Amino acid sequence: MALRKVREVWTRSESVLSTYRYKEKDLEKGEEIQGDEHGAEENPEAQYEKQNHKFKIPKNIKMKNLITSKKNSKSEAVFRPEVVDVDFEAIECIADSPEDPEEKSQKSKIKIANKIKLPDFMKRQKNSKYPEAPSVSLDFNGNLEQNRLADAQQLLVKAEERLFGSNNLGRTEDEEDKLLRDSEIFRERLKFAILDSFNEENQETLKSALISILQEEAQDRRWAEVSENQRPIWRPTECRQKIHDPLLKTLVETRLKNADGQENKADKLSTSLKREVCRTGKQVQKDLLIVVRNLKECYPADFDICRTYAQLYHQTFSARLQELTRSSIEFEDCAYILSWIKIYYPKDVLKHKELEQHINSSLLGPLLPEEHLKRLEDQYFSCKENEVRNWLSNAFDKEVDKWSDGFEPELIEGCYFGNLAVDVLPLIEGTVKEVNALLECESKSWSLLCLLDSSLLSYGTSLKELVKRKQENIPKILRDSLVNIYVFKNYVQKVENFFSEDTRTTRMSILMDLRNICHTYFLSRIHKELKPVYRKLWTQTWFAGNSEVVEELVKAIEKISNDFKDLKPACREELLAELHVEVMVEYVRRMMKRKLKLKDKEKQEAAAEFMSQDSNEICSVFVKLGSKEDWLSKILPKLSEILKLQDPGSLQIEIATLARDYPDISEQHVLALLNLKANISSSDLRRIKGCLTDNRSPQESSTAFFSKVLVKRKII
């Protein structure tokens, strides 16, 4: 009953066309056959026959009245054939006789057509936009011609019940054969309807076909309760499992095989394999959208048609990709297939905004088996490694080749630009992102950056050779190189979380070595200019006119800094910060040379005051120039405090504090400092030496300073 109600709901929306009754007395009297004044509601085929065909019915035959009524128990009209005699001569006379104009205005004549041949199945589907035939009691063939598959199936069921029912033992072989033939015809029409599922004009036929499948399943269950020798030989038909599901698979395979490359714009791709993969993948998306937008509404919920089609398209697409990748393919095709597997298919197809809510992609499985996918990934990664290695080698070789006489690095807004890093890093970063997207393995993709190490080492060798030459453009080349090194260093620091600590340390060490090559070249020349001023530190000249010596030093530093205005600000700050450290180191080294003896308390306190003033002057100018080495401003004040103290116990505490703050300070440094105080005894020196060992911090300081201060001879 439930299935019958569903069928009635679907068919109730069909247009009910007007019908005609042909009475025997009208035919006998030879009266004109009149048409319904509301002709617009007639079957379109009947209208077509009226307008285009005019035939005379042969004489002296009996004709079935198309629809003669009788009353049922509820007095509702149903129709059955009724045989009448027709006087065709009378009809011909009436047709040839003149007609009254008034009668002509009130009546419209119709011509009786010969036997009408109904359109074939596919032609009727194309005309489905017109109203279907009147909802009347049609026979089996009539229902098939009207694409009423559910109604046709019900007639087959009634015939089965009549022939194979328990009360009918007298069925003939001819009756069984006819029913079998009708069942086969029905199944063929059912196949047509399913195979034409993607035809938008076939939707009503498809709905009827699906209802008939449900009805067939119900009939299969009914016959399952009957012994096999008493049921029809075609039962169970298993329409869903043996007809519907295999046909969907065939339909999907055919549609993907015949996908239109022009429509999907795949013809613009460079290889035939790319074009086929693109064409197939785009067709998958296009068809699944049709399933969700149109076919989903035709299917009962228990078919779960979206999931079914998604699985079929997934499996068919997968099978085709396996076939394409079974043999060796070019790198370009390999990369394109991986992009479909990892990017386009999961994101653009399965995660499409209209498909995502209807398709559970997690249940579909991988598009390629693991062994196929791994082979593609290995081939792709190997090619990418070689590609990046060649890119880097060519880029660094080209840069070094430019270091010939007269080469002028590029200046942008008055600063050196550093083309090498700007060219190389986007290339590496883009490749890393691409590889990560296709392989979904960050550690593997970032390992490509390790290829940079060998190029940087080779670059460092070339820099060392460059600074030994006597070329006028060396300072400009090194300024340009400092910018490149700075950019490389910042990039490595930004992505350091993707590498092990050892790998990160090794790479940063390489870059710092490169920077030191450039810094050493510039700083050695700066110190050479400052050497005359250094020689005055901690001499009688310095002690007598302290402010003049330091002012001279500060002015020299400011002048030197102006020579590096064409260097990138961040690189200039790094260079001047290192100069800051080395100037302070040179200051302390000059102090510990002990060219100046402070024999009494007053001189020691004066020297301590001079040291504090010098520290303020020197550190202030470097801070102004951009140095961020604030920790250097505390060193000279700590040393000056030691010079001021006279009490051995207080000195011992201060030395212990100094050793805690600067673990790299050595015994030689302390003794050289204390030897400035000419009034300290040897026994006090030994006690202070002992406390230095006991209070030295076991941890290394993040800012080593005294290890840079060289004391030439050991003091006992």
C-alpha positions in Angstrom: 0.0 0.0 0.0 2.8 2.4 0.8 4.4 2.0 -2.6 1.1 2.5 -4.3 0.5 5.7 -2.4 3.9 7.0 -3.5 3.1 6.2 -7.1 -0.3 7.9 -6.8 1.4 11.1 -5.4 3.9 11.2 -8.3 1.3 10.6 -11.0 -1.3 12.9 -9.5 0.6 15.9 -10.8 0.2 14.7 -14.4 -2.3 16.7 -16.5 -5.7 15.1 -16.9 -6.8 15.6 -20.5 -10.3 15.7 -21.6 -11.8 12.6 -23.1 -14.5 12.0 -25.6 -17.4 9.6 -25.7 -18.5 8.3 -29.1 -22.0 7.1 -28.9 -23.3 4.4 -31.2 -26.4 6.4 -32.0 -24.3 9.3 -33.2 -22.3 7.1 -35.5 -25.4 5.4 -36.9 -27.1 8.7 -37.7 -24.0 9.9 -39.5 -23.7 13.0 -37.3 -20.5 15.0 -37.3 -17.9 14.1 -34.6 -17.3 17.2 -32.6 -14.1 18.1 -30.8 -13.8 19.5 -27.3 -13.9 23.3 -27.2 -11.0 23.2 -24.7 -8.6 21.7 -27.1 -5.6 23.2 -25.3 -6.0 20.5 -22.6 -5.8 17.6 -25.1 -2.9 15.2 -25.4 -0.3 16.9 -27.6 -0.1 13.9 -29.8 -3.9 13.9 -30.3 -3.7 17.6 -31.2 -0.9 16.8 -33.7 -3.0 14.0 -35.3 -6.0 16.4 -35.5 -4.1 19.1 -37.2 -2.0 17.1 -39.7 -3.9 13.9 -40.6 -7.2 13.3 -42.5 -8.2 9.8 -43.3 -11.4 7.9 -44.2 -12.1 4.9 -42.1 -12.7 1.7 -44.2 -16.3 0.6 -44.5 -18.1 -2.2 -42.8 -15.8 -2.9 -39.9 -16.5 -2.8 -36.2 -14.7 -0.3 -34.0 -14.1 -0.2 -30.3 -15.5 2.7 -28.5 -12.3 4.1 -26.9 -13.8 4.8 -23.5 -17.3 3.6 -22.6 -18.2 3.9 -18.9 -19.7 1.6 -16.4 -20.5 2.2 -12.8 -18.5 0.6 -10.0 -19.7 0.1 -6.4 -19.0 3.8 -5.5 -20.6 5.0 -8.8 -17.3 6.3 -10.1 -16.7 6.1 -13.8 -14.2 3.6 -15.1 -13.7 2.8 -18.8 -13.9 -0.3 -20.9 -14.1 -1.1 -24.6 -17.5 -1.3 -26.3 -18.0 -2.6 -29.8 -20.2 -0.6 -32.1 -21.2 -0.7 -35.8 -20.1 2.2 -37.9 -21.9 3.4 -41.1 -18.9 4.8 -43.0 -20.9 5.8 -46.0 -23.0 8.1 -43.9 -19.9 9.6 -42.4 -18.4 10.3 -45.8 -21.7 12.0 -46.9 -21.8 14.2 -43.9 -18.1 15.1 -44.4 -18.9 16.2 -48.0 -22.1 18.0 -47.4 -22.2 21.8 -46.9 -22.5 23.1 -43.4 -24.6 25.9 -41.8 -22.5 28.9 -40.9 -24.0 29.1 -37.4 -23.3 25.5 -36.8 -19.8 26.0 -38.0 -19.2 28.8 -35.4 -20.4 26.6 -32.6 -18.7 23.3 -33.6 -15.3 22.2 -34.7 -14.9 19.2 -36.9 -12.3 16.6 -36.3 -11.0 14.0 -38.8 -10.7 10.4 -37.8 -7.2 9.4 -38.1 -5.8 6.0 -39.1 -3.9 3.9 -36.5 -1.5 6.3 -34.7 2.0 5.1 -34.1 3.3 6.3 -30.7 6.8 7.9 -30.6 9.7 5.7 -29.5 11.1 5.8 -26.0 13.8 8.2 -26.5 11.7 10.6 -28.6 9.1 10.7 -25.9 11.7 11.7 -23.3 12.7 14.7 -25.4 9.1 15.8 -25.5 8.6 15.3 -21.8 8.1 19.1 -21.4 4.6 18.5 -22.7 1.8 17.1 -20.5 1.8 13.3 -20.4 -1.1 11.2 -21.6 -4.4 11.3 -19.6 -4.3 9.5 -16.4 -6.5 6.7 -17.6 -6.3 2.9 -17.3 -3.7 2.0 -19.9 -2.5 -1.4 -20.8 1.1 -2.6 -20.3 2.3 -1.3 -23.6 0.5 1.9 -23.2 2.2 2.5 -19.9 5.6 1.8 -21.4 4.9 4.2 -24.2 4.0 6.9 -21.7 7.2 6.0 -19.7 5.0 5.0 -16.7 7.3 2.3 -15.7 5.9 2.0 -12.2 2.3 1.5 -13.6 3.6 -1.1 -16.2 5.4 -3.0 -13.4 2.2 -3.1 -11.4 0.4 -4.7 -14.3 3.1 -7.3 -14.5 2.6 -8.0 -10.8 -1.1 -8.5 -11.3 -0.4 -10.8 -14.2 2.0 -12.8 -12.1 -0.6 -13.1 -9.3 -3.2 -14.2 -11.8 -1.1 -16.9 -13.5 0.9 -18.1 -10.5 -1.6 -17.6 -7.7 -2.6 -20.6 -5.6 -6.0 -20.8 -7.2 -4.8 -20.9 -10.8 -3.5 -24.3 -11.9 -4.6 -24.0 -15.5 -2.1 -21.5 -16.9 -0.8 -22.2 -20.3 2.8 -22.1 -21.6 1.9 -19.3 -24.0 0.6 -17.2 -21.1 3.9 -17.7 -19.2 6.0 -16.9 -22.3 4.0 -13.7 -22.9 4.5 -12.6 -19.3 8.2 -13.4 -19.5 8.6 -11.4 -22.8 6.7 -8.5 -21.2 9.0 -8.7 -18.1 12.1 -8.6 -20.3 10.7 -5.6 -22.3 10.0 -3.8 -19.0 13.6 -4.4 -17.8 15.0 -3.1 -21.0 13.0 0.1 -20.6 14.1 0.3 -17.0 17.8 0.1 -18.2 17.2 2.9 -20.7 15.8 5.1 -17.9 18.7 4.5 -15.6 21.3 5.0 -18.4 19.7 8.3 -19.3 19.8 9.5 -15.6 21.9 12.6 -16.4 19.4 13.8 -19.0 17.4 16.6 -17.3 14.3 15.8 -19.4 14.4 12.2 -18.1 13.8 13.0 -14.5 10.1 12.0 -14.3 10.8 8.8 -16.1 13.7 8.1 -13.7 11.4 8.7 -10.7 8.9 6.1 -12.1 11.7 3.7 -12.8 13.0 3.9 -9.2 9.5 3.3 -7.8 9.2 0.3 -10.1 12.5 -1.0 -8.6 11.2 -0.7 -5.1 8.0 -2.5 -6.2 10.1 -5.2 -7.8 12.0 -5.7 -4.6 8.7 -6.0 -2.7 7.5 -8.6 -5.2 10.8 -10.5 -4.8 10.2 -10.6 -1.1 6.6 -11.9 -1.7 7.8 -14.7 -3.9 10.6 -15.5 -1.5 8.0 -17.0 0.8 6.9 -19.4 -2.0 8.7 -22.6 -3.0 11.0 -22.2 -5.9 9.1 -24.7 -8.2 5.9 -22.6 -7.7 7.3 -19.2 -8.4 8.0 -17.6 -11.8 11.3 -18.6 -13.3 12.4 -14.9 -13.4 11.9 -14.4 -9.7 13.7 -13.0 -7.9 14.6 -10.3 -10.4 16.9 -8.4 -8.0 16.5 -5.2 -10.1 18.5 -3.1 -7.8 21.5 -5.4 -7.4 21.6 -6.8 -10.9 20.3 -3.9 -13.0 20.4 -0.6 -11.2 23.8 -0.8 -9.5 25.7 -2.3 -12.4 24.2 0.2 -14.8 25.3 3.1 -12.6 28.9 1.7 -12.7 28.7 1.4 -16.5 27.2 4.9 -16.7 30.0 6.5 -14.7 32.7 4.7 -16.6 31.2 5.8 -19.9 30.8 9.4 -18.9 34.4 9.6 -17.6 35.7 7.9 -20.7 33.8 10.3 -23.0 34.5 13.5 -20.9 34.6 16.6 -23.1 38.1 18.1 -23.0 37.1 21.2 -24.8 34.4 22.0 -22.3 36.8 21.5 -19.4 39.5 23.6 -21.1 42.0 20.7 -20.7 43.2 21.3 -24.3 45.4 24.1 -23.1 47.6 21.8 -21.0 51.1 20.8 -22.4 50.9 17.0 -22.4 48.3 14.4 -23.4 48.4 12.8 -19.9 47.7 16.2 -18.2 44.8 16.8 -20.6 43.3 13.4 -19.8 43.7 13.7 -16.0 42.3 17.2 -16.0 39.4 16.3 -18.3 38.5 13.3 -16.1 38.8 15.1 -12.8 36.7 18.0 -14.0 34.0 15.6 -15.3 33.9 14.0 -11.8 33.1 17.4 -10.3 30.6 18.3 -13.0 28.7 15.0 -12.7 28.7 14.9 -8.9 27.2 18.4 -8.9 24.4 17.1 -11.2 23.8 14.2 -8.8 23.5 16.6 -5.8 21.4 19.2 -7.7 19.1 16.9 -9.7 19.4 13.2 -9.2 19.2 13.4 -5.4 15.6 14.6 -5.6 14.7 11.6 -7.8 16.0 8.9 -5.5 14.4 7.6 -2.4 16.6 8.2 0.7 17.5 4.6 1.3 19.4 4.5 -2.0 21.9 7.0 -0.5 22.6 8.0 -4.1 25.2 10.8 -3.4 27.4 8.4 -1.5 26.9 5.7 -4.2 27.9 8.0 -7.1 30.8 9.5 -5.1 32.2 6.0 -4.6 31.7 5.0 -8.2 33.4 8.1 -9.5 36.2 7.8 -6.9 36.8 4.2 -7.9 36.7 4.9 -11.6 39.0 7.9 -11.4 41.4 5.9 -9.2 41.5 3.0 -11.7 42.3 5.4 -14.6 45.1 7.0 -12.6 46.6 3.6 -11.7 46.5 2.7 -15.4 48.2 6.0 -16.4 51.0 5.6 -13.7 51.6 1.9 -14.2 54.5 2.7 -16.6 57.2 5.3 -16.3 56.0 8.9 -16.8 57.8 12.3 -17.2 58.5 14.5 -14.1 56.0 17.1 -15.4 53.2 14.6 -15.6 54.2 13.1 -12.3 53.9 16.5 -10.6 50.5 17.1 -12.2 49.0 13.8 -11.1 50.2 14.5 -7.5 48.7 17.9 -7.6 45.3 16.3 -8.5 45.6 13.7 -5.8 46.7 16.0 -3.0 45.2 19.4 -4.0 42.6 19.7 -6.7 40.6 16.5 -6.0 40.3 16.7 -2.2 39.9 20.5 -2.1 38.1 21.6 -5.3 36.0 18.4 -5.9 35.3 16.7 -2.6 35.3 19.9 -0.6 33.2 21.9 -3.0 30.7 23.9 -1.1 27.7 22.1 -2.7 29.2 18.6 -2.5 30.9 18.6 1.0 27.7 18.2 3.0 26.5 15.3 0.8 29.8 13.3 0.5 31.9 11.9 3.3 35.3 12.0 1.7 36.9 10.1 4.7 35.0 7.0 3.6 36.3 7.0 0.0 39.9 6.0 0.8 43.1 7.1 -1.1 42.8 8.0 -4.8 45.9 5.9 -5.4 47.2 2.8 -3.5 50.1 3.3 -1.3 52.7 1.6 -3.5 51.7 3.7 -6.6 51.6 6.9 -4.6 55.0 6.3 -3.0 56.6 5.6 -6.3 55.3 8.9 -7.7 56.4 10.8 -4.6 59.9 9.4 -4.7 60.2 10.3 -8.4 58.9 13.8 -7.7 61.1 14.5 -4.7 64.3 13.2 -6.4 63.7 15.5 -9.4 63.0 18.4 -7.2 66.2 17.9 -5.3 68.2 17.9 -8.5 66.3 20.9 -9.7 67.0 22.9 -6.6 70.7 21.8 -6.5 71.2 23.0 -10.1 69.3 26.3 -9.4 71.6 27.1 -6.4 74.8 26.1 -8.2 73.9 28.3 -11.2 72.9 31.2 -9.1 76.0 31.3 -6.8 78.4 30.6 -9.8 76.8 33.5 -11.7 77.2 35.8 -8.6 80.9 34.9 -8.2 81.6 35.3 -11.9 80.5 38.9 -11.6 83.3 39.7 -9.2 85.6 40.9 -11.8 87.2 44.3 -12.1 84.8 47.1 -12.5 81.6 45.2 -11.3 79.2 47.6 -9.5 76.6 46.0 -7.3 73.1 47.4 -7.5 72.1 50.3 -5.3 68.4 50.9 -4.4 67.5 54.1 -2.6 71.2 54.6 -1.8 71.8 51.2 -0.3 73.2 47.9 -1.6 70.4 45.5 -2.4 71.8 42.0 -2.4 70.4 40.3 -5.6 71.6 36.8 -4.8 69.4 36.2 -1.8 66.5 37.9 -3.4 66.7 35.6 -6.3 67.5 32.4 -4.5 65.3 32.4 -1.4 61.9 32.9 -3.1 62.9 30.0 -5.4 63.7 27.8 -2.4 60.6 28.9 -0.4 58.3 28.3 -3.3 59.7 24.9 -3.9 59.4 24.0 -0.2 55.8 25.0 -0.2 55.1 23.1 -3.4 56.8 19.9 -2.2 55.1 20.1 1.2 51.7 20.5 -0.5 52.2 17.5 -2.8 54.0 15.2 -0.3 52.4 16.5 2.9 55.7 16.1 4.8 57.2 19.2 6.3 60.5 17.6 7.3 61.1 16.2 3.8 60.2 19.5 2.1 62.3 21.7 4.4 65.3 19.3 3.9 65.7 21.0 0.5 67.0 24.0 2.4 70.0 21.9 3.4 71.1 22.0 -0.2 71.9 25.7 0.5 74.7 24.7 2.8 77.1 23.4 0.2 76.5 26.5 -2.0 77.2 28.8 1.0 80.4 27.0 1.8 81.6 27.4 -1.8 80.5 31.0 -1.6 82.6 31.5 1.5 85.7 30.1 -0.3 85.2 32.6 -3.1 84.9 35.5 -0.6 88.2 34.5 1.1 89.9 34.5 -2.3 88.3 37.8 -3.2 89.7 39.7 -0.1 93.2 38.6 -1.0 93.1 40.4 -4.3 93.8 44.0 -5.0 90.6 45.2 -6.6 89.1 48.6 -6.1 85.5 47.3 -6.1 86.1 44.8 -3.3 84.5 47.0 -0.6 81.4 47.4 -2.7 81.2 43.6 -3.4 81.6 42.9 0.3 78.9 45.4 1.2 76.6 43.7 -1.3 77.6 40.3 0.1 76.8 41.4 3.7 73.2 42.2 2.6 72.9 38.7 1.0 74.3 37.0 4.1 72.0 39.0 6.4 68.9 38.0 4.3 70.0 34.3 4.3 70.6 34.4 8.1 67.2 35.9 8.8 65.4 33.4 6.7 67.2 30.4 8.4 66.3 31.8 11.8 62.6 32.2 10.7 62.3 28.5 9.7 64.6 27.1 12.4 61.8 25.1 14.0 61.8 22.8 11.0 65.3 21.6 11.7 67.2 19.7 14.4 69.4 21.7 16.7 72.6 20.3 15.1 71.4 21.2 11.6 70.4 24.7 12.6 73.7 25.3 14.5 75.7 24.1 11.5 73.9 26.3 9.0 74.1 29.4 11.3 77.8 28.8 11.8 78.3 28.8 8.1 76.5 32.1 7.7 78.4 33.7 10.7 81.7 32.6 9.1 80.6 34.4 5.9 79.7 37.5 7.8 83.0 37.4 9.7 85.0 37.4 6.4 83.3 40.6 5.4 83.5 42.2 8.9 87.1 41.3 9.3 88.0 43.0 6.0 86.3 46.3 7.1 87.2 46.3 10.8 90.8 45.6 10.3 91.0 48.7 8.2 89.0 50.7 10.8 91.3 49.6 13.6 94.2 50.6 11.5 92.8 54.2 11.3 92.1 54.2 15.0 95.5 52.8 16.0 97.1 56.3 16.7 94.3 57.1 19.1 94.5 53.6 20.8 98.2 54.2 21.5 97.4 57.2 23.7 95.0 55.2 26.0 96.3 54.4 29.5 99.4 56.5 29.0 100.5 59.6 30.8 99.0 61.6 27.9 95.7 59.9 28.6 96.0 60.4 32.3 97.0 64.1 32.0 94.3 65.0 29.3 91.8 62.2 29.4 88.9 64.0 27.8 90.9 65.0 24.7 92.0 61.5 23.9 88.5 60.1 24.2 87.0 63.0 22.2 89.4 62.2 19.4 88.4 58.6 19.5 84.7 59.4 19.4 85.1 61.8 16.4 87.1 59.1 14.5 84.3 56.6 15.1 81.6 59.0 13.9 83.6 59.7 10.7 84.1 56.0 10.0 80.4 55.3 10.4 79.6 57.8 7.6 81.6 55.7 5.2 79.0 52.9 5.6 75.8 54.9 4.9 75.4 52.9 1.7 75.1 49.7 3.6 71.7 48.3 4.5 70.8 49.8 8.0 70.5 46.4 9.7 73.9 45.3 8.3 75.4 48.7 9.3 74.2 48.2 12.8 75.7 44.7 13.0 79.0 46.0 11.7 79.2 48.9 14.2 78.0 46.7 17.1 81.0 44.5 16.4 83.2 47.5 16.2 81.8 48.6 19.6 82.8 45.3 21.1 86.3 45.5 19.6 86.9 49.1 20.7 86.0 48.2 24.3 88.3 45.1 24.0 91.1 47.3 22.7 90.6 49.8 25.6 90.8 47.1 28.3 93.8 45.5 26.5 95.6 48.8 26.6 94.8 49.2 30.2 96.1 45.7 31.1 99.4 46.3 29.3 100.4 48.2 32.6 102.2 51.1 30.9 100.7 53.3 33.6 101.4 52.7 37.3 98.9 54.0 39.9 101.1 54.1 43.0 98.7 55.8 45.4 95.0 56.0 46.3 94.5 59.4 44.6 95.8 58.2 41.3 93.8 55.1 41.4 90.6 56.9 42.2 91.3 59.5 39.4 91.9 56.7 36.9 88.7 55.0 38.0 86.8 58.2 37.3 88.4 58.6 33.9 87.3 55.0 33.0 83.7 55.7 33.9 83.7 58.9 31.8 85.3 57.0 28.9 82.7 54.3 29.1 79.9 56.9 28.9 81.5 58.7 25.9 82.3 55.5 23.9 79.0 53.7 24.5 76.9 56.8 23.9 78.4 57.3 20.4 77.8 53.6 19.5 74.3 53.6 20.8 73.7 56.7 18.6 75.0 54.8 15.6 72.7 51.9 16.2 74.6 49.5 18.4 72.4 47.5 20.8 75.3 46.0 22.8 74.1 47.7 26.1 76.0 45.1 28.2 79.3 46.7 27.3 78.4 49.9 29.2 78.8 47.9 32.5 82.3 46.5 32.0 84.5 49.6 32.6 82.5 50.8 35.6 83.0 47.3 37.2 86.8 47.5 36.5 87.0 51.1 37.8 85.4 49.9 41.1 88.3 47.5 41.6 90.7 50.3 41.0 89.1 52.5 43.7 88.9 49.8 46.4 91.8 49.7 48.9 90.6 47.1 51.4 91.9 43.6 50.4 88.6 42.0 51.7 86.5 44.3 49.6 88.7 43.7 46.6 88.3 40.0 47.1 84.4 40.3 47.1 84.5 42.5 44.0 86.7 40.2 42.1 84.5 37.2 43.0 81.5 39.2 41.7 83.3 40.0 38.4 84.2 36.3 37.9 80.5 35.4 38.5 79.3 37.9 35.9 82.0 37.2 33.4 83.1 33.5 33.6 85.5 34.0 30.7 87.7 36.3 32.8 91.0 34.5 33.6 93.5 34.6 36.4 95.9 36.5 34.1 93.3 39.2 33.5 92.7 39.7 37.2 96.4 39.8 38.1 97.1 42.3 35.3 94.3 44.5 36.6 95.5 44.3 40.2 99.1 45.1 39.2 97.9 48.6 38.2 97.6 49.1 41.9 101.2 49.4 42.8 100.5 49.4 46.6 98.9 45.9 46.8 101.0 43.2 48.4 101.9 39.8 46.9 100.1 37.9 49.8 96.9 39.9 49.0 97.3 38.9 45.3 97.5 35.2 46.2 94.4 35.4 48.4 92.4 37.1 45.6 93.7 34.6 43.2 92.3 31.8 45.4 88.8 33.3 45.7 88.7 33.7 41.9 88.9 29.9 41.5 86.3 29.3 44.2 83.7 31.8 42.9 83.9 31.4 39.1 80.5 30.6 37.6 80.4 27.2 36.0 78.0 28.5 33.3 79.2 30.2 30.2 78.2 33.8 29.7 76.1 34.6 26.7 78.3 37.6 26.2 82.0 36.7 26.2 84.3 39.7 26.6 87.6 39.0 28.5 88.4 36.0 26.3 88.8 38.5 23.5 91.3 40.6 25.6 94.8 39.1 25.0 97.3 39.4 27.9 100.7 38.6 26.5 102.7 37.5 29.5 101.7 35.6 32.6 101.9 37.5 35.8 102.8 35.6 39.0 
